[in-house]
Amino acid sequence: MIKAQRKGLEEIIKMIGSKKKLLIAGCGTCVSICFAGGDKEVSMLSSELKMALKNKKITINQVVPQRQCEKEFNQEIKDQVVKADLVVSLACGVGVQVLAEQFPKAKVVPGLNTLFMGPPKEQGVWFENCAGCGNCVLDLTGGICPVARCAKNILNGPCGGSQNGKCEVSKDTDCGWQLIVDKLKSQGRLKDINKVWEAKNWQTARDGGPREIRREDLLLKHQITNK
Amino acid sequence: MARFKSGSNLEKVFLSGTLAVTGELGPPKSADRKVIAEKADILKGYVDAVNITDCQTAIVRTSSIASAAILMERGLEPIVQMTCRDRNRIAIQSDILGAAALGVKNLLCLTGDHQSFGNHPEAKNVFDLDSVHLVSCLKNMRDKKIFINGEKMDVAPKMFIGAVENPFADPFEIRAPRVGKKVAAGADFFQTQIIYNVPKFKKWMKQVRDLGLHKKAYIMAGVAPLKSAGMARYMKNFVPGMDVPDEYIERMVEAKDPKDEGINVCVDIINQVKKIEGVAGVHIMAIEWEEAVPVITERAKLLPRPTL
C-alpha cells in the first residue's frame, strides 16, 4: 500500500554524522512488500554502512518490528532503541514519527523517502493510484481515480495534452482520463463524462489541515471521560 | 444567442456575422512595459481582440491582467487568459473581479500547462478547479452574480467567456463532446489548438455541428505561422497535442525564404478553415513574431477589421 524508496547512502551517512552506536529499524509491513525497509533491506544497509564507515568503529544493530506505525510493536524493540546513539528508520514517514514520539530521547532519522499509496504494476514497478482525498468518486469513473492519476487532478478531463494514451507530463505515464474513457466506453456508459462535475470540496483532503478519524463507537470509557 | 453578454468588441464582431480575427501576445519575462506596448502597437488594427497568455508553458512572465491594462491604454481589446495551475478558487474569483474592474471584457478559461514544462518545475501546482469549473464559475458570476460558494455580489463581471479545445488530442471521440460540456458550463466562444491537419479539423467540426454546438458558441480556428522547418519538426515531435503533417514540413524545408513560406502556409490554412461551416473566426498565434500578423491578415484578405 504505502510505497517508499531508500535514500542514498551518502545522505544517510551525513545524518549519522559522528554517531557510533547505530540501530537500523525496518518495518515488516508496507515497506517490506515494496522492498524498501524489510529484513533484507535492513541487512543490506547495515553491510553498506559497515563498509563505508569501517574506520570509524561503529556498531550496528538491526531490528524489524512488524509495524513501526503502531506503538505495541515498537515496545518489543525498546531496549535496542534506547541503547542506540541513533536510529536509522527504514519505515515510512508514519513509522519514523511514531518511533520518534514513543521514545522521546531517541534520535530517529529517516532512511527512506515515502512516496505514495499504490499497487504493483509489474515485477519491480509500482504506481500511485490513490491520493487519499477523503471523498471517493471511483463509482463515477469506472474505478480509475482522476485525482491521483491525472497530473492536474482534472475532474472534467481529459485535458488537451493527452496523446496516444499518455500524459503530457511524461511519455511513461498513462493518461488517467484516457483510461477512464476506455473503461466507461467498454461498459457502455461513455456519456456519463458529459456531465459537468462540480468543483470538488477539498476540505476532506490534506487542504483541510491535518486529518484525524475519530470513531465514537470504538472509544473506550476512559477516552470518553477524558474528553 | 442573447445580445451583449459582455459588450466586448469581439462579441460585437461575432454578432455582426463577420469572421472574427484574434491575435496573441506573450508578456515579457521582465517588468518592461515597453515590450508589451510595442507588441500591442504591431497588432493594433489587424485583429479584433488580443489573447494575453498567462505564464504560458509555465514560464514566469508579466501577469496577463497587468498586461491587459497596458493594452487597453493603447486602444486594443484584450482577451485575458486565465489558468487554474497557479490559483485556487479564491485567487481566481478575485482576479476575475479585478480584471473586470479594470475594464477587461473577454476571459479565456484554461486548465493550464503543467508546471513541469516551465522554468520552475519545482513549484507546487494548484488545480483546485479545472477549465470547465472555471467557465462555470465565470458564468455564475456574470449571470447570477454569485460566487462559487453561493454568496451574492453587487456588481457582476461582464465577461465574454472563452474556452479552448484541442481537436488533435486523444481520445478524439470525446473532443467534440468536450466542447458541449464547456458550452453547457457557459462558454460563449472557443479557440482551438493550432491547426495544421485540416482534414482532421474538418472531421472534428462535423462532430461539433452534429451536436449543434456551432449554433450555441462561436468557434475560432487556431492557426500559427511556422518560422522554419526546425520549428515545424519541433512542434510535430515535442509539443503535446500538436499534429503537423509532413507536407508542411517539406514545404518549409524546400522554401528559399522559410519565414515567407510559413506565412503562406498559414494563409492557406486560414483560407481552408474559414470555408468550413460553423467556423466563426480565426485565432492567429504568431508566437514571438507579432510582425507576421499584419502580413497574414492582409494576404488572407481579413482586412479591414470592422469598427463597431
Interface residues (C-beta under 8 A of the other chain):
Chain A: A151 K152 N153 I154 L155 N156 G157 P158 C159 G160 G161 S162 Q163 N164 G165 E168 V169 C175 Q178 V181 D182 L190 I193 N194 V196 W197 E198 A199 K200 W202
Chain B: C84 R85 R89 T111 G112 D113 H114 S116 F117 N125 F127 D128 L129 D130 S131 V132 H133 S136 C137 I148 V164 E165 N166 A169 D170 P171 E173 I174 P177 G180 K181 A184 A185 Q193 P240 G241
